[in-house]
């Protein structure tokens, strides 16, 4: 094990995506990642396999025009890039930049958000790295609620609205994995067997879906209730509130059954049952 070379995160991502491409050779595959996956070697490998990659892009990335066509009789190697383009940070400050308003649905769990975008195509190049043609999308908030950011896509024919929509959808997956780890124990199992880990993780993810489906059958008052405190107010319920609501509903239906050994076992009053179910639902 000590002789094995360290494999970077981008190498794992490339290996995973190429394996999916072998399984699904005719499917349109789109890979969305954060800035940690904005690596030219990874993006070039995705483009070679006809896989669309979408990540963040640095505002100071070196962007160029495409290389001019190589003419017969020209000395030297074919050019890989054209003239240097302004940095996106300069495009952001340029008063002649044409911004397009766009209403994005499901903006990081906050509903619709009005932003402004501008987009163009370029060639991203760095010394010693592959040359990757990209479509960049610059996003800013007219109300300055978040700093400007740039995205890239290896498919030059994709619309900027689609690229931004893909990147925003990534947030739902990240929240799902974070909630399953915090409240259902994903990645915290104590099994020592690989097979046990392979069985328990899908079951816990299925439990997340089961809780979501059960919560959708609850009454709106139960489904939309959120635990609040004096120092922290939540405008909408989170998964912890949803899990507690499902637990309370199940326990109230069971009636907090007591032991059957006692012939005169007293059943707790309904008010006490509700109070116990509420307290245990959040603490379990």
N, C-alpha and C positions, 0 to 999 in steps of 0.2 A: 504493500500500500504506500510505503514511503517513496517508491520509485515512480509513482504516477505523477504526471505533470498536472499542475493546477489548471482547471478549466474555467475560463471566465464566464460571467453570466451571459454575455452575448454569444459565446460558443454554445452554451446549453440551449439558448433560444434558437440559434440557427439549426442545431441538430433536431430540436423538437419540431420546428416548422417544416424542415425538409422531410421528416418522417410523415407528418400529416399530408404533405404533398404527394408522397408515394401512395398513401392510403386513398387519397381523393384526387386523382390526377386531373379530373375534369371539373372540379369545383372552383368557384371564385373565392379565394381565401384572402381575408383582410386581417392583418396583424397590427394591433394598436398597442403602443408602449409609451412609457414616460421617457424623460431625457436620458436615462441610463441606457436605453436601447438606440440612441441616436448615434450609431457607430457606422462608419462608411463600409467596413468589411461586412457587417451584418446586412445593411441595406442593399449592398451590391449582390449578396447571395440571394436575398429575397427577390430582387428584380430579375436575376438570372433564372429563377424558378417560376417566374410569372406570379409571384405572391405580392400583393399590395402591402406596403409598410407605411405606417403613419406614426410619427413620434413628434416630440417637441424639437425645436430648432433654436440654436443660440442666435441672439441678435447680432453677434459679431462674426457669424460664420462667413467663410470666404466663398462667395458666389460669383459665377462667371457666366458669360454667354456661351452657347454651344460652340464647339470648334467649327471653323469653316471647312467646307468640303475639300478633301485632298485632291489636288490636280495632278495628273500624270506628268512625270518629268520633274516634280518638285524634289529638291534635295532634302535629306534628313527624314526623321520619323514623322508620321502624321501627328498633328497637334491634337491634344486632348481637351483643350479649353479655348475659349475666346477671350474677349476683353473682360476685365474685372468690373463687376457691378458694385454699386454702393451697398454698404452694410444695411441690414434691416433697421438698425438703430437710426441711421440717417434717413431712411425712407419714412420712419415714424415721425421724424421732426420736419420733414419736407412739407411745406405748405401746399405744394402742387400735387401731393398724393391724393388720389381719388378714393374716398372711403364709401363703402356700400353698407347701408343699414341692413341688419339681419336679426330676426326674432328667432332665438334658439329655444326649443322646447326642452324641458327637463334639465335645466342648467344646474348641475351638481345638487340635485334634490331640492331646488328652490323654485321650481316652476319655470315659466318662460322668462327669458332675459334678452333685452335688446342690446346688441353689440354692433360694432362697426368693423368691417373686414376689408382688406385689399389683398390681391393675390396675383402671382405671375409665375412663370417657369424660369428655371436657371439650372446651372450645373454646379454641384457642390464638389469641391476638390480640396484635398490636403496633401502635402508632400508625402510620397511613399504609400499613399492609400488609393483604393480604386476611385474612379470618377463615377458619380451617381447623378443622373438627371432627376430633378425633383420639381414638384410644384409646391411653392411656399405660400402660406396663408398667415397674414399678420392680423392679429385680433386686438382690439382695444375697447374699453368701456367708456361711453360718453360721460357717465357719471363718476368715473374714476374710482369704482369700487374694487377693482383689481388691476394690477400692473399689466402693461401690454405684454403679449406673448406671441410667439411664432410657432407654427406647425409646419410639417413637411409631409409630403406624400410621394411615393415612388411612381405612382401612376399619374402621368401628366394630364390625362384626359378626365380625371375626376373633378367634379364641381367643388368649389371651396365650401359651399354649404354642406355637402356630403362629408368632406374631410373633417370639418368642425363637429358635425353631428356624431361621427364615429368616435372622436376623441372624448366628447362629453359622455357618451355611453360607457366609456371605460370606468367612470366613477362608480357606476352601479355594481360592477363586478368587484371592485376593490372594497366597497362597503360590505358586500356580501361575505367575502372572505374574512374581513375584519370582525364582523358580527359573529360569524360561526366560530371563530377562534376565541372570542371573548366570552361567549355565552354557551356554546355547545362543545367546546373543547377540541376543535380541530387543531392539529399540529401539537397538541399537548398530551396525546395518548402515551401510555407507559408500557405498551407492548414491545417486546424485544424481537418479535418475528416480523419479517417483511410481509408475509401473507396476512398477518393480523392487521398490520397497518393498512394494507391494500383493501381489506374488508371494512374496517371501521371508518375510514375517511369518507367513502361514498355513502355509508349509512348516515353519518352525521350531516352531510350535505343534503341527503334526502329528507332528514328530519327538519332542516331549515325550510324546505319546500312544503313539508307537511304542516308545520306551524303556520306558514303563510296562508295555505289553503284553508285551514281551520279558522284562522282569524277572519278571513273574508266571509265566513258564514255567521259571524257574531253580529249582534245588533250594533248600529252605528255608535251608540253611546259607549258600549264596551270596547269597540274596535278603535275608537278615536281618543280614548282616555290616556293621558300621559302623566306620569309621576312628576311632580314639581316640588321644588324646595324654595326656601326664602332667598337663596343666593344664586339659584339657577332655574330659569324658566324655559321650558321647551315649547315652541309653537306647535310642533307636531310630534306624535308618538314615534319612538324608535323601536328597534327590534326587541329590546329588553322589555318595553311596555307591552308589545304584542305577545311575547312569550308569557308574561305574567297574566295577561288577559285570558289567554287560552288555558293556563293552569287554573285560574279562578273559576272559569266556566266548568271545567271538568270536575273540580273538587266540589263545587256547589251541587252539581248533578248527582254526585255520589253521596252527598250529605254528610261527609266526614264520618264514615262508619266507624263505630267503636267495636271493641271485642265482643264476640257472641257468648263468651263464657258466663258473663253476668246475666242473670235472669231479669233484673230490674235496672239495666243500664240506661241511664238518662241521656236522651239525645240533646245535644247543645241547641240553644235557641238560634233562630235564623239570623238575628243580628250578630250573635257571637260567631256563627259560621262565616258570615260575610267578612267580619273583621279578621278572623284567622286566615281565611283564604287570601285576603288582600295582603296580609303581612308575610305569609309564607310564600305567596306567588312571586314577590320581588326578592325574597331572601334565598329561595331554593337555587 
